[in-house]
Amino acid sequence: MSAARRVWIPAAAGVAVAAVVFAVVLLATSGGSAGGAAVPGGGGATAADAAAPAAATATLGREASAGRLVFAQMGCGGCHRLAAAGSSGPIGPSLDDALPHHTRGSLLAKIRDPGTGSVMPGDFARRMSPAQLRALVTFLLATRARGAG
């Protein structure tokens, strides 16, 4: 029993340190920028042409950034491997492998009700606000899109 405890404490400490480092890096890299993305094909585009897509991209970027923070705060990386989050959790399924098979609806359903036999807490979605859940799913779907491209 003490051997298991000795293994668990360094693992938990490692996850906590990784979450703190992740949050610091996230804050340092996002600080004050308005999304940081250039308008694709923006060479000859007018301001009116670029305004709506740029606003949508900036909103998606902010929500995905917020979702990345939720991923860290909720400890998702302690269980799941996700390269985009720098996590290598060994307990739950690898999100790098699972996310390409999910839609927004199926991902929300899985988080809200992980199902029988899952080690993910059944009340996990209720531990966060609807905005946090939405941001988390947006982040996960954005990582899926990057991984497929």
C-alpha positions in Angstrom: 0.0 0.0 0.0 2.8 2.4 0.8 4.4 1.6 -2.6 1.2 2.6 -4.4 1.0 5.8 -2.4 4.7 6.6 -3.3 3.9 6.2 -7.0 0.6 8.2 -6.8 2.0 11.3 -5.0 4.7 12.0 -7.6 2.2 11.4 -10.4 -0.3 13.8 -8.9 2.4 16.4 -8.2 3.5 16.1 -11.8 0.0 16.6 -13.1 -0.4 19.7 -10.8 2.9 21.2 -12.0 2.0 20.5 -15.6 -1.4 22.2 -15.2 0.2 25.3 -13.6 2.9 25.5 -16.3 0.2 25.1 -18.9 -1.9 27.9 -17.5 1.2 30.2 -17.3 2.2 29.5 -20.9 -1.4 30.0 -22.0 -1.7 33.3 -20.3 1.8 34.4 -21.5 1.1 33.5 -25.2 -2.5 34.9 -25.4 -2.0 38.1 -23.4 -3.7 41.0 -25.1 -3.7 39.8 -28.7 -6.9 40.0 -30.6 -6.7 36.4 -31.8 -3.4 36.7 -33.5 -4.6 35.1 -36.7 -4.1 36.8 -40.1 -7.0 36.9 -42.5 -6.5 34.1 -45.0 -6.0 35.4 -48.5 -6.1 38.9 -47.1 -3.9 40.4 -49.8 -6.7 42.1 -51.8 -9.6 41.7 -49.4 -11.5 44.8 -48.2 -12.3 45.5 -44.6 -15.9 44.6 -45.2 -15.0 41.3 -46.8 -12.8 40.3 -43.9 -14.8 41.7 -41.0 -17.4 38.9 -40.5 -15.0 35.9 -40.9 -12.3 37.6 -38.8 -14.8 38.3 -36.0 -16.1 34.7 -36.2 -12.5 33.4 -36.1 -11.5 35.6 -33.2 -14.6 34.5 -31.2 -13.8 30.8 -32.0 -10.2 31.4 -31.0 -11.1 33.0 -27.7 -13.6 30.3 -26.9 -11.1 27.6 -27.8 -8.4 29.3 -25.7 -10.9 29.4 -22.8 -11.6 25.7 -23.4 -7.9 24.9 -23.3 -7.8 26.6 -19.8 -10.9 24.6 -18.8 -9.2 21.4 -19.9 -6.3 22.2 -17.6 -8.5 23.4 -14.7 -10.7 20.4 -14.8 -7.7 18.1 -14.8 -8.6 16.4 -18.1 -4.9 15.9 -18.9 -4.5 13.7 -15.8 -6.6 11.1 -17.5 -6.4 11.8 -21.3 -3.6 12.1 -23.7 -3.9 15.1 -26.0 -0.9 16.5 -27.8 -2.5 20.0 -28.2 -2.7 20.3 -24.5 0.7 18.7 -23.8 -1.0 16.0 -21.7 -0.2 12.3 -21.5 -2.8 11.0 -19.0 -2.8 7.2 -19.0 -6.3 6.5 -17.6 -8.9 7.6 -20.2 -8.9 7.1 -23.9 -6.4 9.1 -26.0 -8.2 12.1 -27.2 -5.8 12.3 -30.1 -7.3 9.0 -31.3 -10.9 9.5 -30.2 -11.7 13.1 -31.2 -11.7 12.5 -35.0 -14.7 10.2 -34.5 -16.7 12.8 -32.6 -19.1 15.6 -33.6 -20.0 18.5 -31.3 -23.2 16.6 -30.3 -21.5 13.2 -29.7 -18.8 14.9 -27.7 -21.2 16.8 -25.5 -23.2 13.6 -25.0 -20.1 11.6 -24.0 -19.0 14.3 -21.5 -22.5 14.6 -20.0 -23.0 10.8 -19.7 -19.8 8.9 -20.0 -21.7 5.6 -19.8 -21.5 2.4 -17.9 -18.0 1.1 -17.4 -16.3 4.5 -17.9 -14.0 5.8 -15.3 -14.9 9.3 -16.1 -17.1 10.8 -13.4 -20.8 10.7 -14.4 -21.3 14.2 -13.0 -18.2 15.7 -14.8 -20.3 18.0 -17.0 -22.2 19.3 -14.0 -18.9 20.4 -12.4 -18.5 23.2 -14.9 -20.7 26.0 -16.1 -22.5 25.7 -19.5 -20.0 28.3 -20.9 -17.1 26.3 -19.6 -18.5 23.1 -21.2 -19.1 24.9 -24.5 -15.6 26.3 -24.5 -14.1 22.8 -23.6 -15.9 21.2 -26.5 -14.9 24.0 -28.9 -11.2 23.5 -27.9 -11.5 19.8 -28.3 -13.1 20.1 -31.7 -10.5 22.7 -32.8 -7.7 20.3 -31.8 -9.4 17.6 -33.9 -9.5 19.9 -36.9 -5.8 20.8 -36.5 -4.9 17.1 -36.2 -6.8 16.2 -39.4 -5.2 19.0 -41.4 
